[in-house]
Amino acid sequence: MGSHSIPFWNPRYQAHMCTDLSMPALLGYFMTMIYNPNNVALEASPLTTVAEMEVGEQLCHLFGYNTDPSRKDVPTGWGHVTCGGTVANLEAIWVSRNLKFYPLALRKAMSETVVVDGSEKKGPLSFVADRFVVTTCKGERKLFTDMSTWELLNLRPKTVLDLPQELHEQFGISPKFVESALQNFNIQSTGKDALEREFEVKQPIKCFLSNTRHYSWPKGGAITGLGSDAFEGIEVDDAARINLDVLQERLQRCLDEGQAVYAVVAIIGSTEEGAVDRLSAILAMRQRFQSKGLSFLVHADAAWGGYFATMLPRNLYDMPRGPSVSNPEDSFDGGAEGFVPDLSLKLETQEDLLALKYADSITVDPHKAGYIPYPGGSLVYRDGRMRYLVTWTAPVLSQGSETGMGIYGVEGSKPGAAAMSIWLSNKCIGLNPQGYGALLSEVSFTCTRLSAHWAAMTTKDDDYFMCVPFHKLPSEWKDPFNEHAIEKEKERIRQEILPKSNREIVESDVGKPTEEKLMTLLRGLGSDLNINAFALNWRYDDKDRTWNTDIEEANYLTRHVVERLSICSPDQDPTKIPFYLTSTEFTNELYGKCAKEFKRRLGLPQCDRPLFVLRNVVMSPFPTDNDFISTMVDYFRSVVEDGVRLCRKRNARGSAIHRFVMQGTDEIFLAYQPSFHLGKHRQQIILAVELEDHAKSDYIEIRESNPQDPIFLKSSVEIDLQQVVSECERGSPVSFNGTIYTHHGGPVRTSTPVTLKRVIKSRPLNSANREVDYPEDYMPFYLYGSGKQWHISHMLLQAPNATFSAGNVKLDDKLVSSLNKGHAEKGAILALTEVPETPMQPFPTSKSELPACFFFQPDKKYKVKVWDDPNDASAAGPGLLEGLGEPIEGTITLSKEIHIDLEWINKDPFEREDRVGKWRDEFSQIGKKLEKRA
């Protein structure tokens, strides 16, 4: 373990949400785990159950929830420990579902007649049906049984939770009786489908959250039976926060169309970008919609961001408005080396952390920003009665169930050590600005110092790569197209921040107006909560120093950097990596306009392909000391520069050895063997050529004697194939020397002249020229030949892919009579209509993995459609299958002259060897040694 574990504890680790753990947390876990208490029941964990209760109260107090049961003006909060944020979010979904359907179940229990176990009975609460009055979402008092389904689905959360108490106060009905009366009608028993049918809920109920939500949300929808489609993503703005205008539109649409909403989820610290949704605005939005009759829960997913609330002074929770920005100079006392000033959060982030006190429930993971060992998640409720919506009892839990924790939520058995670990760390460090808040304030400063490097590391004029932070500089927010102002601000960072020590930065601010202080500028850099996302692009080493415009090649550079700055194999030494980073992907589907803007800032054209993004999570305050950050960043720069050299090499144009599959005997065609990963080979080319008589005779002899053995031709020396093709297209005579060979028999003829007659197809395979998706309805090929002999080659429209070529295929008489000289010489498009490409992709990575029934085999017969190719021979995609006219239909039979390449076309010669399997081998060897000793 020591040899292969990642050094999370080391300040050079800046990748995932992992770092050194707090000493109290470790002590709490160590001293408890040897007793192995199970918090499923009080009798199995008398002390750690109390610890879990205390943790719930600690977190409730942190977020501003009331923890005093004697107060009647506000609900009493409650929380408990989960194994992580995923289960906490699952429980929040479960609660929102049960809360939404609770009024329907109660309404059914008040029906005059109900069916229970196949028998008709009076509803157990029917005796109060004509007298029970409840407040609607709009604030009107109304007979409960007169409410419409829409009104029942939109009762405010507090109103729903008050229903048992209202029955008690109005009619003296005990909550225990209400619970038993609903047993046969609540959603826990019947499922939601039965209630939806009963009350004619026509439209699926929705939950709204940003597109960049954690994967646990759609997963939770699947588990709870709501379905992942119930979780509708809202596009994000340029700061990766939920777009409030779009959310407003979607909620208004729900109101207009009578579609109920379970909840709106605010992400308080997204795991990829550290973005904090405007919770305060979402809560205000809910108030407005409730006045119109639409109500829903507001849940805060603060798995990452929850502990940052410790940075806020406790007296702010009593203020009606958000806090003012604190003064970082207050923390400077001119002390010894190692000084790291604190840095307050952005004003809007502070406001939204303060607004947590009004959220209905909050997910928070102490095992993230609380520096607690795994597993340590939690869920807290503003109104503790919500836990009763997901209470589940069993005989094993009977003793002490009133005070046990195992009856609430998803989990049964769970480690008491986790609860003790969280409680002790919270208690010793303190959930306040002097405890966790002080630590996270220093971490925030460290994060902004790294942000400064990502923002100002490169200049467009001097460097041959650019580093662009996802979060814009303050000048970019003012005017994203004012390059002069942006470069001026970067230069200020380079001159006044990057070379300065922490103390020098703070000292330089003394006496300056707030807007001129370096700490003000630092506060404007980076994300809302200590995660830096940034991306790279590179430029060619040509006369014009042209910037790369291929997103796939920009991504390649980023992947190279991640591979160098992370562990991919057990034979790597974790101690040898000076700086750890990780990565993520920005897809158009999830990030929309936000991703497009990021691509623009990187100098990349708009396209549907995802952008690969570097990411570092800052959890340690120590890297800013003794120029440690600069050391890490210098190493990062060297890794990027190595990657740029690699990108230039793989995208270089010029001469190389090129290989072709030979087809035909009356007229000879060359189907080029391309590669997606090498610029010199990133082209699909089909040529009609002539050979000298002796070479042609030798070729035909071997072709006829052994038709199933593919015959190849390769250039005898390196040639610039693109230049050769271009000269042929211009009508210039052009030739090169080639070697004819087979895989099994070796060379047939060496250095034979090859003269180009015409270019059938020459189409680039760069990512910008590929389709977004593979063809859905058929497998497309180019069809070409002499008119007597016909050949096909697979159209390469997306990557990864495979080359399939077949010579001398047999077309039925109808096709032969319909095809003309133009089809043969220019090349047509042929589709195997019975073999759609999309379901077959991705193809296996080697021929040995192909199934016995694979479609591309000798003598296979298929229905086909053939079209004129409306594009020129050198036309570039995408869109090569658009504008096709009326097809000719017929059949094709493949010959024995087929060739399949699954490897060369997709092989990256610069890729590091995939050695993940060695992890299993390593464990296997350890296991064998243990077995021998046993």
SVG drawing of the C-alpha trace seen along z (x, -y; Angstrom):
<svg xmlns="http://www.w3.org/2000/svg" viewBox="-69 -55 82 78">
<polyline fill="none" stroke="black" stroke-width="0.4" points="0.0,0.0 2.8,-2.4 4.4,-1.9 1.4,-2.4 -1.0,-4.7 -1.5,-8.2 0.0,-10.9 -3.2,-12.8 -1.5,-14.2 1.2,-15.9 0.6,-19.6 1.7,-18.7 -1.5,-16.6 -4.0,-19.0 -6.3,-16.7 -9.4,-15.2 -11.2,-16.2 -8.7,-14.3 -6.0,-15.6 -4.5,-15.1 -7.0,-14.2 -7.6,-16.1 -5.9,-14.5 -9.1,-14.5 -11.0,-12.8 -8.3,-10.1 -8.2,-9.6 -12.0,-9.5 -12.1,-6.8 -9.2,-4.7 -10.4,-4.6 -13.9,-3.7 -13.4,-1.2 -11.8,1.4 -15.1,1.7 -17.0,1.8 -20.2,0.2 -23.2,0.4 -25.3,-2.7 -28.3,-0.7 -29.7,-0.6 -29.0,-2.2 -28.4,1.2 -25.6,1.9 -24.0,-1.6 -25.1,-3.5 -22.3,-6.0 -21.8,-6.5 -25.6,-6.8 -25.4,-9.8 -22.4,-11.0 -24.4,-10.9 -27.2,-12.8 -24.7,-15.4 -23.2,-15.6 -26.7,-16.3 -27.1,-19.2 -23.6,-20.5 -24.4,-20.7 -27.9,-22.2 -26.3,-24.9 -23.7,-25.5 -26.3,-26.2 -28.5,-28.3 -31.2,-25.8 -33.0,-25.9 -31.8,-23.2 -34.0,-24.4 -37.2,-22.3 -38.7,-24.8 -38.9,-27.4 -42.3,-27.4 -41.7,-30.1 -39.4,-28.0 -39.1,-24.3 -36.5,-22.2 -33.8,-20.9 -32.4,-17.4 -29.6,-15.6 -27.8,-12.3 -24.7,-10.7 -24.7,-8.8 -22.0,-7.0 -21.7,-9.8 -23.3,-12.5 -24.8,-10.0 -26.9,-8.3 -27.8,-11.7 -29.0,-12.9 -30.9,-9.7 -32.7,-10.2 -33.5,-13.8 -35.1,-12.5 -37.1,-9.9 -38.3,-12.6 -39.4,-14.9 -41.3,-12.1 -43.1,-11.0 -43.9,-14.6 -45.4,-15.4 -47.7,-12.4 -48.6,-12.5 -51.7,-14.8 -53.0,-12.4 -52.7,-9.5 -54.4,-11.4 -57.2,-12.5 -57.7,-8.9 -58.0,-7.9 -60.8,-10.4 -62.8,-8.8 -66.2,-7.5 -65.3,-4.1 -61.9,-2.6 -60.7,0.9 -58.4,2.6 -57.3,6.2 -60.0,6.6 -62.9,5.5 -64.7,2.2 -64.6,0.2 -65.2,-3.3 -62.0,-5.4 -60.5,-5.3 -60.5,-9.2 -63.8,-9.7 -65.5,-10.8 -63.7,-14.2 -63.9,-14.6 -66.6,-17.2 -64.9,-19.3 -61.1,-19.2 -59.9,-22.6 -56.3,-23.3 -54.5,-26.3 -53.8,-26.2 -50.5,-27.2 -52.0,-30.6 -52.9,-31.1 -56.7,-30.4 -58.5,-28.2 -60.3,-25.4 -62.0,-22.1 -59.3,-19.5 -61.6,-17.2 -62.6,-20.0 -59.1,-20.6 -58.1,-19.7 -55.3,-17.4 -53.2,-20.4 -53.8,-22.1 -53.0,-18.9 -49.7,-18.5 -48.7,-22.1 -49.4,-22.4 -46.4,-24.1 -43.9,-21.8 -44.8,-23.1 -48.5,-22.6 -47.9,-19.0 -45.8,-18.3 -48.5,-20.0 -51.3,-17.8 -51.2,-15.1 -51.0,-17.9 -53.9,-19.7 -56.0,-16.6 -55.0,-16.3 -55.8,-19.9 -59.1,-20.0 -60.4,-16.6 -58.2,-15.1 -57.0,-12.3 -53.7,-10.9 -50.7,-11.0 -50.4,-7.2 -53.9,-6.6 -53.1,-8.8 -50.0,-6.7 -52.0,-3.5 -54.8,-5.0 -52.4,-5.9 -50.6,-2.5 -52.6,-1.1 -52.6,-4.3 -49.2,-6.0 -46.7,-5.9 -44.4,-3.7 -47.0,-0.9 -48.8,-1.6 -46.0,-3.1 -46.5,-6.4 -48.2,-4.9 -51.3,-3.9 -51.7,-7.3 -51.1,-9.1 -53.8,-7.0 -56.2,-7.5 -55.8,-11.3 -55.3,-11.6 -51.8,-13.1 -51.3,-13.3 -47.8,-15.0 -44.7,-13.5 -43.6,-15.5 -40.3,-17.2 -37.2,-18.0 -35.0,-20.9 -31.2,-21.3 -28.3,-22.5 -26.9,-20.4 -23.6,-20.0 -25.3,-18.2 -23.6,-15.2 -24.4,-11.8 -26.1,-10.8 -29.2,-12.7 -30.3,-10.8 -29.1,-7.6 -31.4,-8.4 -34.3,-9.0 -33.8,-5.6 -33.6,-3.9 -36.7,-5.7 -38.8,-4.9 -39.1,-8.5 -36.9,-7.8 -33.8,-9.8 -36.0,-11.7 -37.7,-13.3 -34.5,-15.3 -34.5,-18.0 -31.2,-19.8 -31.1,-23.6 -28.3,-25.1 -25.5,-26.9 -24.2,-30.4 -20.6,-31.3 -19.7,-30.7 -21.2,-27.2 -24.0,-28.3 -27.6,-27.4 -29.1,-29.9 -31.8,-31.6 -33.6,-33.0 -34.0,-29.5 -35.1,-28.1 -37.7,-30.8 -39.0,-29.9 -39.2,-26.2 -41.1,-26.8 -43.5,-29.2 -44.1,-26.5 -44.9,-24.0 -47.3,-26.5 -49.0,-27.2 -49.2,-23.6 -50.2,-22.2 -47.1,-20.1 -46.1,-19.6 -42.5,-20.0 -40.8,-17.8 -37.9,-20.1 -35.3,-22.6 -31.8,-21.6 -29.2,-24.3 -25.6,-23.1 -23.4,-24.7 -20.0,-23.9 -20.2,-21.8 -17.6,-19.0 -16.1,-20.0 -16.0,-23.8 -16.6,-24.8 -19.6,-26.8 -22.3,-27.9 -25.8,-28.3 -27.7,-31.4 -29.6,-29.8 -30.8,-33.1 -32.4,-33.9 -33.9,-30.4 -35.6,-30.7 -37.0,-34.1 -38.2,-32.5 -40.0,-29.8 -41.8,-32.4 -43.0,-34.1 -44.3,-30.9 -45.9,-29.8 -48.0,-32.9 -49.2,-31.8 -49.9,-28.2 -46.8,-26.3 -44.8,-24.9 -41.8,-22.6 -38.9,-21.8 -35.6,-23.5 -32.7,-21.2 -29.0,-22.4 -26.5,-19.9 -23.6,-21.3 -21.6,-18.1 -18.5,-20.1 -19.5,-23.6 -21.2,-23.0 -18.2,-23.3 -17.3,-26.7 -20.2,-28.1 -17.8,-28.0 -16.0,-31.0 -19.0,-33.2 -19.2,-35.0 -22.0,-33.4 -23.7,-36.8 -24.4,-37.1 -27.0,-34.4 -29.1,-36.9 -28.7,-39.6 -31.4,-40.1 -28.9,-40.8 -25.6,-39.3 -22.3,-40.2 -19.8,-42.8 -16.5,-41.7 -14.1,-41.1 -10.7,-42.8 -7.8,-40.3 -5.4,-42.8 -7.1,-42.0 -5.4,-38.5 -1.9,-39.9 0.2,-40.2 3.7,-40.2 4.5,-36.9 7.0,-34.2 7.6,-32.5 4.7,-30.2 2.2,-33.1 -0.8,-32.4 -3.5,-35.2 -7.1,-34.3 -9.3,-35.3 -13.0,-35.8 -15.4,-34.3 -17.0,-36.3 -19.9,-38.4 -22.5,-36.4 -21.1,-33.2 -21.4,-34.4 -25.0,-35.4 -25.8,-32.0 -24.1,-30.2 -26.1,-32.3 -29.3,-31.4 -28.7,-27.7 -30.7,-28.4 -33.9,-28.6 -33.2,-25.5 -35.5,-22.6 -32.7,-20.1 -28.9,-20.1 -26.4,-17.5 -23.0,-18.0 -20.0,-15.6 -17.6,-16.0 -15.3,-13.6 -14.7,-16.4 -14.0,-19.9 -14.4,-18.5 -11.1,-16.5 -12.8,-13.4 -12.0,-9.8 -14.4,-7.9 -17.3,-7.2 -18.6,-10.4 -21.6,-12.1 -24.6,-13.7 -28.1,-15.0 -29.8,-17.7 -33.4,-18.9 -34.6,-22.4 -37.8,-20.7 -36.8,-17.5 -40.3,-16.0 -39.2,-15.3 -37.3,-12.3 -40.6,-10.6 -41.4,-10.5 -38.6,-8.0 -38.9,-6.0 -38.6,-2.3 -38.9,0.0 -38.1,3.7 -38.2,6.1 -34.4,6.0 -34.7,2.2 -37.5,2.4 -35.5,1.8 -34.5,-1.8 -36.1,-2.7 -37.3,-6.0 -33.8,-7.3 -32.0,-5.0 -30.8,-6.3 -31.1,-3.1 -34.9,-3.6 -34.3,-6.8 -33.0,-7.1 -31.6,-4.6 -28.9,-2.8 -29.3,-0.1 -26.0,1.0 -23.4,-1.8 -20.1,-2.4 -20.3,-4.2 -16.7,-5.1 -17.7,-7.5 -20.0,-9.4 -17.4,-9.6 -14.8,-10.8 -17.0,-13.6 -18.2,-14.6 -14.7,-14.8 -13.2,-16.7 -16.1,-19.2 -15.7,-19.6 -12.0,-20.0 -11.5,-22.2 -14.8,-24.1 -17.4,-24.8 -16.7,-28.6 -14.4,-31.2 -11.7,-30.5 -11.7,-26.7 -12.6,-25.2 -13.3,-28.7 -9.7,-29.8 -8.4,-26.7 -10.7,-27.1 -9.9,-30.8 -6.2,-30.1 -7.0,-27.3 -9.1,-29.9 -6.1,-32.2 -3.9,-29.3 -6.5,-28.5 -6.5,-32.1 -2.7,-32.1 -2.9,-29.0 -5.7,-30.7 -3.4,-33.6 -0.8,-31.3 -3.4,-29.7 -4.7,-33.1 -1.4,-34.8 1.0,-31.9 1.2,-32.5 1.1,-35.4 -0.3,-35.0 2.8,-36.6 5.6,-34.8 4.5,-31.3 3.8,-28.4 0.9,-27.2 -2.0,-29.1 -3.4,-28.3 -7.0,-29.7 -8.8,-29.5 -12.5,-28.5 -13.4,-31.4 -12.9,-34.7 -10.7,-37.5 -12.5,-40.5 -11.7,-42.5 -13.2,-39.6 -16.5,-39.9 -16.6,-43.6 -15.8,-43.1 -14.8,-39.6 -13.6,-41.0 -11.3,-43.8 -8.0,-42.0 -6.0,-45.0 -7.6,-45.3 -7.4,-41.6 -3.7,-41.4 -3.1,-44.5 -4.7,-42.7 -2.7,-39.6 0.5,-41.6 -0.5,-43.2 -0.8,-39.7 2.5,-38.7 4.3,-41.7 2.5,-42.3 1.3,-38.9 3.2,-35.9 6.7,-36.9 5.5,-38.2 5.4,-36.4 2.2,-36.2 3.5,-38.8 4.5,-41.2 1.1,-41.0 -0.7,-41.9 1.8,-44.6 1.5,-46.2 -2.2,-46.6 -1.9,-48.7 -3.4,-52.1 -4.8,-51.4 -8.5,-51.8 -10.3,-48.5 -10.6,-48.5 -6.8,-48.9 -5.8,-46.2 -4.2,-43.0 -6.4,-41.0 -9.4,-42.4 -8.0,-41.2 -7.2,-37.8 -10.7,-37.5 -12.0,-38.0 -9.9,-35.1 -10.9,-31.5 -14.1,-29.7 -16.6,-30.3 -15.2,-27.4 -11.6,-26.3 -11.7,-24.4 -9.7,-25.6 -10.7,-24.4 -8.5,-25.4 -7.7,-24.3 -4.8,-24.3 -4.2,-25.0 -1.0,-25.1 0.5,-26.6 2.4,-25.1 6.1,-25.7 5.7,-27.3 6.6,-30.7 3.3,-32.2 3.2,-30.4 -0.4,-29.4 -2.6,-28.4 -4.2,-24.9 -7.9,-25.0 -8.7,-21.3 -10.4,-20.6 -9.3,-17.0 -5.7,-18.1 -6.2,-20.6 -7.7,-17.7 -4.8,-15.5 -2.4,-18.0 -4.6,-18.1 -4.7,-14.3 -1.0,-14.1 -0.6,-16.5 -3.0,-14.5 -1.3,-11.3 2.0,-12.8 0.6,-14.2 -1.3,-11.2 -0.9,-7.5 -2.1,-5.1 -0.2,-1.9 1.2,0.0 4.7,-0.2 4.7,-4.0 6.2,-5.5 3.8,-8.0 6.7,-9.7 8.1,-10.7 5.2,-12.8 5.9,-16.4 2.4,-17.7 -0.9,-15.9 -3.8,-17.1 -7.0,-15.6 -9.4,-16.4 -13.0,-16.6 -15.0,-17.1 -17.2,-20.0 -19.8,-18.6 -22.1,-20.8 -25.0,-18.7 -24.3,-19.7 -22.5,-23.0 -24.1,-24.5 -23.3,-28.2 -20.8,-28.0 -18.7,-25.4 -18.9,-27.4 -17.6,-30.5 -14.8,-28.6 -13.8,-27.2 -13.9,-30.7 -11.5,-31.9 -9.1,-29.1 -9.2,-30.0 -11.1,-26.9 -14.0,-26.9 -17.5,-26.0 -18.3,-22.3 -20.2,-19.6 -17.2,-17.8 -16.4,-17.9 -13.6,-20.0 -11.1,-18.2 -10.4,-20.4 -7.8,-20.3 -8.9,-20.6 -7.3,-21.0 -9.0,-21.0 -7.2,-23.0 -7.6,-21.7 -4.2,-22.4 -3.1,-25.9 0.6,-24.9 1.7,-25.2 1.9,-29.0 4.8,-28.8 8.5,-28.9 7.6,-29.3 6.2,-25.8 3.5,-26.8 6.0,-28.3 7.9,-25.0 4.8,-23.0 3.8,-25.4 7.3,-25.4 7.1,-21.6 3.6,-21.9 4.9,-24.2 7.7,-21.8 5.2,-19.0 2.9,-21.1 5.9,-22.1 6.8,-18.4 3.2,-17.8 3.3,-20.6 6.3,-19.1 4.4,-15.8 1.3,-17.5 3.4,-19.2 5.0,-15.9 1.7,-14.0 0.2,-16.8 3.2,-17.5 2.7,-17.6 5.2,-16.4 6.8,-13.2 6.2,-9.7 5.9,-6.1 2.4,-5.5 0.5,-2.2 -2.4,-1.2 -4.6,1.8 -4.5,2.7 -7.8,3.4 -8.7,4.4 -6.8,6.0 -8.1,4.3 -7.7,0.9 -5.7,0.7 -7.0,-1.3 -5.2,-2.1 -7.3,-2.4 -5.2,-4.3 -4.6,-3.0 -5.2,-6.2 -4.6,-7.0 -6.7,-9.3 -3.7,-10.0 -1.0,-11.2 -1.4,-14.4 0.6,-13.0 -1.9,-10.1 -5.2,-11.7 -6.9,-11.5 -9.1,-9.0 -7.7,-8.6 -8.7,-6.4 -6.5,-6.6 -6.6,-5.2 -3.1,-4.3 -1.0,-2.7 1.9,-0.3 4.6,0.8 3.8,3.9 6.1,6.3 4.9,5.1 1.3,5.2 1.7,8.8 3.3,9.9 0.5,8.3 -2.3,9.9 -0.7,13.3 -0.6,13.2 -4.1,11.7 -5.6,14.5 -3.7,17.3 -4.6,16.2 -7.6,13.8 -8.2,14.0 -4.7,12.7 -4.8,8.8 -2.1,7.2 -0.5,4.0 1.6,1.2 3.8,-1.1 5.9,-4.0 9.5,-2.9 10.7,-6.2 9.0,-8.9 6.7,-11.1 4.4,-14.0 1.2,-12.3 -1.0,-15.3 1.2,-17.2 1.2,-14.3 -2.6,-14.1 -2.9,-17.9 -0.7,-17.8 -2.7,-15.0 -5.9,-16.9 -4.4,-19.9 -3.7,-17.7 0.1,-17.5 1.8,-14.2 2.9,-12.7 4.4,-9.3 6.3,-7.7 8.1,-4.4 6.3,-1.7 6.8,1.8 4.1,4.4 3.9,7.0 1.6,9.4 1.5,10.0 2.2,13.7 4.4,13.9 6.5,10.7 7.7,8.4 6.4,9.0 8.0,6.1 10.2,3.4 10.7,-0.2 8.2,0.1 7.0,-3.3 3.4,-4.1 1.7,-6.8 -1.4,-8.5 -4.3,-8.7 -7.0,-10.3 -8.1,-11.0 -11.3,-9.2 -11.6,-10.6 -9.3,-12.7 -11.1,-13.7 -9.6,-14.9 -10.3,-13.0 -9.6,-15.8 -12.1,-16.0 -13.6,-19.2 -14.4,-17.2 -16.1,-14.3 -19.8,-13.8 -21.1,-14.0 -22.6,-10.5 -22.2,-7.4 -24.7,-6.7 -27.9,-5.3 -29.6,-3.7 -26.9,-2.0 -23.2,-1.3 -21.8,-3.7 -19.1,-2.9 -17.5,-4.5 -18.2,-2.6 -15.8,-2.9 -14.1,-0.9 -13.4,-0.4 -17.0,0.2 -16.3,3.9 -14.9,4.4 -16.3,2.6 -14.7,2.0 -15.8,0.6 -14.2,-1.2 -15.9,-2.1 -16.6,-5.8 -14.9,-7.1 -17.2,-9.6 -16.5,-9.3 -13.7,-8.0 -12.8,-5.5 -13.5,-3.4 -12.3,-0.7 -11.3,-0.4 -13.3,2.2 -12.3,2.6 -13.4,5.2 -12.2,5.6 -14.1,7.0 -17.5,7.1 -20.5,8.5 -23.4,6.2 -26.7,7.5 -27.7,6.9 -30.1,4.1 -27.3,2.1 -24.8,2.8 -27.2,1.6 -28.0,-1.6 -24.5,-2.6 -22.6,-4.7 -19.0,-5.8 -19.3,-8.7 -20.1,-6.5 -17.0,-4.4 -14.6,-7.2 -15.8,-9.7 -17.0,-7.2 -20.5,-6.8 -21.9,-6.3 -23.2,-2.8 -25.1,-1.9 -25.6,1.5 -29.1,0.9 -29.4,4.1 -26.3,3.2 -26.7,-0.1 -23.4,-1.4 -24.4,-3.0 -25.3,0.2 -22.0,1.8 -19.8,-1.0 -17.3,-0.9 -15.9,2.0 -13.6,4.4 -10.0,3.3 -8.5,6.3 -9.6,8.8 -9.3,11.7 -12.2,10.2 -14.6,10.1 -17.6,12.3 -18.1,15.2 -21.2,13.6 -19.4,10.3 -21.0,8.7 -17.8,8.1 -17.0,11.6 -16.5,13.2 -19.6,14.2 -22.0,12.2 -24.9,10.7 -26.6,7.5 -29.3,5.1 -27.9,1.8 -28.7,-1.7 -26.4,-3.7 -26.3,-7.5 -24.3,-9.9 -21.8,-11.6 -22.8,-15.2 -19.4,-16.4 -16.1,-16.9 -13.3,-14.4 -11.5,-16.6 -14.7,-17.8 -14.3,-18.0 -16.9,-16.8 -19.0,-17.0 -22.1,-16.6 -20.8,-14.2 -24.1,-12.2 -26.3,-15.3 -28.0,-16.3 -28.2,-12.7 -30.7,-12.3 -32.8,-9.4 -31.0,-6.1 -30.6,-3.1 -31.5,0.1 -30.1,3.6 -27.8,6.2 -24.1,6.7 -22.1,9.8 -18.7,9.4 -15.8,11.2 -12.9,13.0 -10.7,9.9 -11.5,8.2 -9.4,6.4 -10.2,5.2 -8.1,2.8 -9.2,2.2 -5.8,1.4 -3.6,-0.9 -6.3,-3.4 -7.0,-3.9 -3.5,-3.3 -1.9,-6.3 1.9,-5.7 2.6,-8.2 0.1,-6.7 1.4,-5.3 1.0,-1.6 -2.3,-0.7 -1.1,1.0 -4.2,1.0 -4.3,4.8 -1.0,4.8 -3.0,3.8 -4.8,7.1 -1.5,9.0 0.1,7.3 -2.7,8.3 -2.6,11.8 1.1,12.1 0.4,10.9 -2.4,13.4 -0.2,16.3 2.5,15.4 -0.1,15.4 -1.5,18.7 2.0,20.3 2.6,19.0 -0.8,20.3"/>
</svg>
